[in-house]
Amino acid sequence: MTARGPRAPRRGLVLGAGGVLGLAWAVGALAALEEQEGFDCRDVDMIVGTSAGSLTAGLLGCGVPVEVMLRHQNGMPAPGDPIIDDADDADPGGPLPPMPAFALGSPSLLAHTARHPLTVTPLAALSSLTPRGRGSLSQVASIFARVLQGAGQQADGWAPHRSTWIVAMDYDSGKRIPFGRTGSPPAGLAEAVTASCSIPGWYAPIEIGGRRYVDGGVCSSTSLDLLAGHGLDEVFVIAPMVSFAYDAPSGVAARLERRVRRAITRRLLREAEKVQAGGARVTMLGPGPDDLEAIGANLMDASRREAVLNTALRTSAEAWRRGVDPYALDDDSTVA
């Protein structure tokens, strides 16, 4: 009888919301993760992406290597690289949204919240009151149509990595929708990523199958809990809107951003408990003090992208090397 070697661990990868700068930071964190852990992020068993994280998740699901994303973030694509320029800041309007329409974003969601207040998150409820966004993410859809075709798929198809889930929110019901998961409404990858990135009040909602969808980050910045009960051994979470150590900004806007960040971090820790209850080891990484200083108060300020990326490459490598000791939560769930 031939002896069998040890089974390779089943891995999940969760890529969270974070805007233009969150995407830059996440690419740096992914590059450091691959170097430290010695696996290719394209080879994980399950990928979950939300908002800015949906861009990275979709690219990985289509077989685009992290090193290619890194070159594009640096503005130095190599010959033969897929064209993914500006996937992170497709709207040229800059760090502020275009003037929204003078109408409620979702009267239906507002009415649903009034009838069933416990079924939606506070941020989802607030999103119903925001004016209707006018920004366009059509360039993101075009990029993914090209990437899909380059991967041998139909432009309106799904990623070759079938367990790629892209999280958006149904803008009428407030329900979280992981496109790509069995039982979810059918959608193409390009439209799912566009919906997942459609920040209420900034971008126009995306219609898929006759329903409107917006940024999944209003339900959860990571949707880590979706991986509970899927038999994974390890789950790595790259969460640009989460932090486990903070800077001390002097500006009012930055201090407010840090308070919101703390609330988002608490939710992530609750979600991690659900995943670890199924036996998976959860390792989470968020921006530290140096990263936060580079990011500032506005995650959509593309002028800071180079500084954020370079800082992330350094700090994330240090965090992965440092391992779990400084911020250990318990035996199964840790933060780097």
ChimeraX attribute file (.defattr): number of C-alpha atoms within 10 A of each C-alpha:
attribute: neighborCount
match mode: 1-to-1
recipient: residues
	/A:1	3
	/A:2	4
	/A:3	5
	/A:4	6
	/A:5	6
	/A:6	6
	/A:7	6
	/A:8	7
	/A:9	11
	/A:10	16
	/A:11	20
	/A:12	25
	/A:13	26
	/A:14	25
	/A:15	31
	/A:16	33
	/A:17	30
	/A:18	26
	/A:19	23
	/A:20	23
	/A:21	28
	/A:22	29
	/A:23	32
	/A:24	31
	/A:25	32
	/A:26	30
	/A:27	26
	/A:28	26
	/A:29	29
	/A:30	27
	/A:31	21
	/A:32	23
	/A:33	23
	/A:34	16
	/A:35	14
	/A:36	16
	/A:37	11
	/A:38	9
	/A:39	11
	/A:40	15
	/A:41	23
	/A:42	19
	/A:43	16
	/A:44	21
	/A:45	17
	/A:46	22
	/A:47	28
	/A:48	30
	/A:49	32
	/A:50	34
	/A:51	34
	/A:52	32
	/A:53	33
	/A:54	33
	/A:55	28
	/A:56	29
	/A:57	29
	/A:58	28
	/A:59	24
	/A:60	23
	/A:61	28
	/A:62	25
	/A:63	19
	/A:64	21
	/A:65	17
	/A:66	22
	/A:67	15
	/A:68	20
	/A:69	25
	/A:70	20
	/A:71	14
	/A:72	19
	/A:73	23
	/A:74	14
	/A:75	12
	/A:76	11
	/A:77	18
	/A:78	10
	/A:79	6
	/A:80	7
	/A:81	13
	/A:82	17
	/A:83	15
	/A:84	22
	/A:85	16
	/A:86	16
	/A:87	22
	/A:88	24
	/A:89	21
	/A:90	18
	/A:91	18
	/A:92	12
	/A:93	11
	/A:94	13
	/A:95	15
	/A:96	10
	/A:97	17
	/A:98	17
	/A:99	13
	/A:100	19
	/A:101	15
	/A:102	10
	/A:103	12
	/A:104	17
	/A:105	24
	/A:106	24
	/A:107	14
	/A:108	15
	/A:109	23
	/A:110	23
	/A:111	15
	/A:112	18
	/A:113	22
	/A:114	11
	/A:115	10
	/A:116	10
	/A:117	13
	/A:118	9
	/A:119	14
	/A:120	19
	/A:121	16
	/A:122	13
	/A:123	13
	/A:124	28
	/A:125	24
	/A:126	17
	/A:127	24
	/A:128	25
	/A:129	17
	/A:130	18
	/A:131	18
	/A:132	22
	/A:133	23
	/A:134	17
	/A:135	22
	/A:136	19
	/A:137	24
	/A:138	13
	/A:139	18
	/A:140	23
	/A:141	22
	/A:142	17
	/A:143	20
	/A:144	29
	/A:145	22
	/A:146	19
	/A:147	24
	/A:148	26
	/A:149	14
	/A:150	16
	/A:151	17
	/A:152	13
	/A:153	16
	/A:154	15
	/A:155	21
	/A:156	17
	/A:157	18
	/A:158	25
	/A:159	28
	/A:160	16
	/A:161	19
	/A:162	14
	/A:163	17
	/A:164	28
	/A:165	29
	/A:166	30
	/A:167	34
	/A:168	33
	/A:169	26
	/A:170	22
	/A:171	28
	/A:172	20
	/A:173	22
	/A:174	28
	/A:175	18
	/A:176	23
	/A:177	21
	/A:178	24
	/A:179	27
	/A:180	23
	/A:181	17
	/A:182	10
	/A:183	9
	/A:184	12
	/A:185	13
	/A:186	15
	/A:187	16
	/A:188	20
	/A:189	29
	/A:190	25
	/A:191	25
	/A:192	31
	/A:193	33
	/A:194	30
	/A:195	32
	/A:196	31
	/A:197	32
	/A:198	26
	/A:199	23
	/A:200	27
	/A:201	24
	/A:202	20
	/A:203	23
	/A:204	22
	/A:205	30
	/A:206	25
	/A:207	15
	/A:208	16
	/A:209	9
	/A:210	7
	/A:211	13
	/A:212	18
	/A:213	31
	/A:214	31
	/A:215	33
	/A:216	35
	/A:217	28
	/A:218	26
	/A:219	22
	/A:220	25
	/A:221	27
	/A:222	32
	/A:223	25
	/A:224	30
	/A:225	18
	/A:226	17
	/A:227	23
	/A:228	18
	/A:229	14
	/A:230	14
	/A:231	14
	/A:232	21
	/A:233	16
	/A:234	21
	/A:235	26
	/A:236	22
	/A:237	24
	/A:238	28
	/A:239	29
	/A:240	30
	/A:241	25
	/A:242	28
	/A:243	23
	/A:244	17
	/A:245	13
	/A:246	16
	/A:247	15
	/A:248	11
	/A:249	17
	/A:250	8
	/A:251	11
	/A:252	10
	/A:253	12
	/A:254	19
	/A:255	16
	/A:256	12
	/A:257	17
	/A:258	22
	/A:259	11
	/A:260	13
	/A:261	17
	/A:262	17
	/A:263	12
	/A:264	18
	/A:265	19
	/A:266	14
	/A:267	16
	/A:268	21
	/A:269	19
	/A:270	12
	/A:271	19
	/A:272	26
	/A:273	18
	/A:274	17
	/A:275	25
	/A:276	22
	/A:277	13
	/A:278	15
	/A:279	16
	/A:280	25
	/A:281	19
	/A:282	25
	/A:283	21
	/A:284	22
	/A:285	22
	/A:286	27
	/A:287	30
	/A:288	21
	/A:289	17
	/A:290	16
	/A:291	25
	/A:292	24
	/A:293	18
	/A:294	20
	/A:295	25
	/A:296	19
	/A:297	18
	/A:298	17
	/A:299	19
	/A:300	21
	/A:301	17
	/A:302	19
	/A:303	12
	/A:304	17
	/A:305	22
	/A:306	17
	/A:307	17
	/A:308	26
	/A:309	26
	/A:310	16
	/A:311	23
	/A:312	29
	/A:313	22
	/A:314	15
	/A:315	21
	/A:316	26
	/A:317	20
	/A:318	14
	/A:319	22
	/A:320	21
	/A:321	15
	/A:322	11
	/A:323	15
	/A:324	18
	/A:325	10
	/A:326	11
	/A:327	13
	/A:328	14
	/A:329	12
	/A:330	9
	/A:331	10
	/A:332	17
	/A:333	22
	/A:334	21
	/A:335	22
	/A:336	23
